[in-house]
């Protein structure tokens, strides 16, 4: 059983591609939960990266060809991105503030959880490193895919918007833990 003092951050990113060494996370979604996956907090934002906003000496009028391929999936237009993206340091500061508030309550750890934890953990690490802000999460992450597969619930079909995908995963995690009776007395 998961200790009552454990909280989770269900996280998802929309990105300019799937290469964590070359691509950028442009949208973050987080649903912070207790061990039963009841919501403690929610956060979402578009993340501003200077490299995506400038091409040569002028503002890019649109995504480049590579980024447009990703935009065909996540449906975040360049105009929406330019007009809504907030500085990376603000995004990371907001996430850290939520984690700190959770840890200042009664929780001892906040664990990142995703249906592709290596991807999300890597991009979250990049954000915190780039913003030069101390890592607030537990050192391990949890990939939910095995639990969802073993309970025949399955990974949710992605909507390809970060917060909606977090909500879909949260619903599947609740179903899976109910199915195995994880929190019955």
C-alpha positions in Angstrom: 0.0 0.0 0.0 1.2 3.5 -0.7 1.9 5.5 2.5 -0.7 8.3 3.3 2.2 10.8 3.3 2.9 10.2 -0.4 1.5 12.7 -3.0 1.8 12.5 -6.7 2.3 14.8 -9.6 0.6 13.4 -12.7 2.4 15.2 -15.4 2.3 15.5 -19.2 4.1 17.7 -21.8 3.3 18.7 -25.3 6.5 19.1 -27.2 8.1 20.1 -30.5 9.1 16.4 -30.9 10.0 13.3 -29.1 13.8 13.8 -28.9 14.5 14.9 -25.3 18.0 16.1 -26.4 16.8 18.4 -29.2 13.1 19.1 -28.8 11.4 21.5 -26.4 8.5 21.0 -24.0 6.1 23.8 -24.9 3.1 22.9 -22.7 3.0 21.5 -19.2 0.1 20.0 -17.4 0.2 18.8 -13.8 -2.5 17.3 -11.5 -1.2 17.0 -7.9 -3.0 14.2 -6.0 -2.9 12.3 -2.8 -2.3 8.6 -2.8 -5.9 7.8 -3.8 -5.5 10.2 -6.8 -7.9 12.8 -5.3 -6.8 16.2 -6.6 -4.7 18.5 -4.4 -3.8 21.0 -7.1 -3.7 21.7 -10.8 -1.3 23.6 -13.0 -1.0 24.2 -16.8 0.9 26.6 -18.9 2.6 27.2 -22.2 6.4 27.4 -21.8 8.4 30.2 -23.6 11.7 29.2 -25.1 13.6 32.0 -26.9 14.9 29.6 -29.6 11.3 29.0 -30.7 10.4 32.7 -30.8 13.3 34.0 -32.9 14.6 33.0 -36.3 17.7 34.9 -37.3 17.0 38.6 -36.4 13.2 38.5 -36.8 10.2 36.8 -35.1 9.2 33.5 -36.7 5.9 33.8 -38.5 5.1 30.1 -37.8 6.5 26.9 -36.6 9.4 25.5 -38.6 8.8 22.3 -40.6 9.8 20.0 -37.7 7.8 21.9 -35.1 4.8 22.0 -37.4 4.8 18.2 -37.6 4.4 18.2 -33.8 1.8 21.0 -34.0 -0.3 18.8 -36.3 -0.6 16.4 -33.3 -0.9 18.8 -30.3 -2.9 21.5 -32.2 -1.1 24.4 -30.5 -0.8 27.0 -33.2 2.3 29.2 -33.3 0.1 32.3 -32.6 -1.4 30.6 -29.5 2.1 29.7 -28.4 3.6 33.2 -28.9 0.6 35.0 -27.3 0.3 32.6 -24.3 3.7 31.2 -23.4 5.2 32.4 -20.1 8.9 32.4 -19.1 10.3 29.1 -18.2 11.5 30.4 -14.8 7.9 31.4 -14.0 6.5 27.9 -15.0 9.1 26.1 -12.9 8.7 28.5 -10.0 4.9 27.9 -10.1 5.4 24.1 -10.1 7.9 24.3 -7.3 5.5 26.5 -5.2 2.7 23.9 -5.5 5.1 21.1 -4.5 6.4 23.1 -1.6 2.8 23.8 -0.4 2.0 20.1 -0.6 5.2 19.2 1.3 4.5 21.8 3.9 1.2 20.1 4.7 1.6 16.6 5.8 3.1 14.9 2.8 6.7 13.7 2.9 7.3 13.2 -0.8 5.8 14.1 -4.2 6.4 11.5 -6.9 6.1 12.2 -10.6 3.8 9.9 -12.4 3.1 9.4 -16.1 2.2 6.8 -18.6 5.7 7.5 -20.1 7.7 8.5 -17.1 11.1 8.5 -18.8 9.9 11.1 -21.3 8.1 13.4 -18.7 10.8 12.9 -16.0 13.5 14.0 -18.5 11.6 17.1 -19.7 10.8 18.1 -16.1 14.5 17.7 -15.2 15.4 19.9 -18.2 13.0 22.6 -17.0 14.3 22.7 -13.5 17.9 22.6 -14.6 17.3 25.5 -17.2 15.6 27.6 -14.5 18.3 26.8 -12.0 15.7 25.8 -9.4 16.1 23.0 -6.9 14.4 19.7 -7.8 11.4 19.3 -5.4 10.3 15.8 -6.5 11.2 12.4 -5.1 14.2 10.9 -6.8 12.1 8.2 -8.5 9.2 8.4 -10.9 6.3 6.0 -11.5 5.3 4.8 -14.9 1.7 3.9 -14.6 1.5 1.7 -17.7 2.2 -1.6 -16.0 -0.5 -1.1 -13.4 -3.0 0.0 -16.1 -2.1 -3.0 -18.2 -2.2 -5.5 -15.4 -5.7 -4.3 -14.4 -6.9 -4.4 -18.0 -7.7 -0.7 -17.7 -5.1 0.3 -20.3 -3.3 3.6 -20.9 -5.7 6.4 -21.8 -6.0 7.5 -25.5 -4.2 10.8 -25.5 -6.0 14.0 -26.3 -2.6 15.7 -27.0 -3.1 18.6 -24.7 -1.1 18.3 -21.5 -3.7 19.0 -18.8 -6.5 17.0 -20.5 -4.1 14.0 -20.8 -3.3 14.3 -17.1 -7.0 14.2 -16.3 -7.5 11.1 -18.5 -4.6 9.4 -16.8 -5.9 10.4 -13.3 -9.3 8.8 -14.2 -7.6 5.6 -15.3 -5.5 5.4 -12.1 -8.5 5.8 -10.0 -10.2 3.0 -11.9 -7.2 0.7 -11.6 -6.7 1.2 -7.9 -10.4 0.7 -7.2 -10.2 -2.5 -9.3 -7.4 -4.0 -7.2 -9.0 -2.7 -4.0 -5.9 -0.7 -3.1 -7.6 1.5 -0.5 -10.2 -0.8 1.0 -10.3 -0.9 4.8 
